[in-house]
Amino acid sequence: MDLIAEHNKKYEFFRDITGEAMRVHRKFRYGLLESAYEAALKYLLEEKGYQVGRQVPVPIFWEDVELDQSYRLDLVVDNNIILELKSLNHIDTPHRRQLWNYMNLTHLPYGMLINFSPDGLYSEWYHRNERTGVIDKVKLF
């Protein structure tokens, strides 16, 4: 197998999840609350055999002390991939930073930003390097 094929196979789950998100967008279109897209996508992914957590709490710590603050992740797939869902006209840097912060807080290796926009479904895929903590955008070839 050549390097491009290996790369694409390694990140095939991104394409699979995006395909299910496209099914949700085709059915519901644009304009619903994020929670509706979230519920439908969770259902479809579980039907495909994925384990999906919805509104997963993420506590915030200062050193070893848990603070009186937490966040909620829209969806977590196979305890490995954070899905941050949006229903906006367009995605901007603060939306990306939200996902990146979640990836850094949880140390999960993969993140997807999915927007159910009026112009169609839009998704971005990210990988967090476990050793360095650097988050890079993933592209398939």
N, C-alpha and C positions, 0 to 999 in steps of 0.2 A: 504494500500500500504506500502511495506517495505521501509526502508531507502535508499537502493540501487536504487530501482525503482523510488523513489521520486527524488533522486539526478540526475539520468539519464534523467528524464522527464524535470527537471528544465533547463538542458543544451541541450535539444533536438535540438534547433536551430543550435548549432555547427555542429551536425551531418548532418542536412539538408543542410546547406551552403556548407559543405565539399562535400556532394553528388553532388551538382551542379558544384562545382569546378572539381570534378572527370569527370563529363560529358565534361567539357571544355577541360581537359587534354586528354581525350580519342580522341576527335575530332582533336585538334590542335597539340597534342604531345608537344615535347620540342623544343625550339629554337626561338620562336617568342619573340617580345618585350613584356614587361609587359603590355603595353597599350592594346594589342590585347586580352590578357587573361582578362584584366579588363573590356573591352567593352562587351565581351561575357558573363562573369559572371554577370555583371550588368543586361544584357538583361534577362538571365535565372532567376535570382532572382526576377526581376520585374514581369516576367511571373507567378511566384509562389505567387505573392501578396505582396512581400516585397517592402518597399520604399527604394530606393538606391540613394545616392548621390555619384557622381564621381568627383575626384580631388577637394575635399572639402577644402577650405582654412582655415588655423588655424593661426590667428594672434598671435604674441608674445608680451607680456606686461612686462614692468618693473613697478611694483606696478600698478598705474592707467594709465600709459602712454603706448600707443601702439607704439611699435618700428617699425623701417623700415625694418622688417624681418617677413616672414611668412613661413609656411610649407603647404604642400598639402597632404591630406589623400587620398590614392588610392580609397577606397570605404568606405562609412558609411551606414550601414544597419539599418533601423528603428530608426535612431538617437540614437543608442544604442550600436552598434558593429562596431569597426574599423577593416577593412580588409586590411592588408598590404600584397601586392602581390610581389613575387619575381620570377625570372626565372634564377636560378643559379644552379651550380653543387651541392652545399650544403649550408645549413644555419649555421651561426655562431653567436656568442654572439653579435656582433655589430648590426646584423639584428633584434635580439630580443630587444635590447636596444632601437632601433629606434621605434618599436611598443610601448614599455613601456613608452617612453618619450611622444609619442602621447597620450597615455591613461592618463598620468599625466597632460599634458597640457589641455586636453579637459574635464577631469573628467568623461569620458565615462566608463561604468562599464565593457565592454567586448572588447576583442581584439583577432584577429586571424591572425597568420602569415601563409601564404599559399605560398608554393614554387612549381612551375611547373618545376620540375627537369628532367634530362634525365633518372633517375631511377624510375620515377613515381611521383605522387602527394604526397606532404608532408604538413601536417598542424599541428600547435600548437595552443592551445586555452588557453586564459587567462581571469581571473576575477580580477577586481580592487575593493578592499574593500572601500566603500564610506567613512566610518568613519576614517579608518587608512591610506588609500592610498596605502596599501600593495597590490602588484600584485602577484597572485598565478597562477600556471599552473593548468588547469582543466583537469581531466581525467574522462572518463566514464567507468563504470564497466559492 
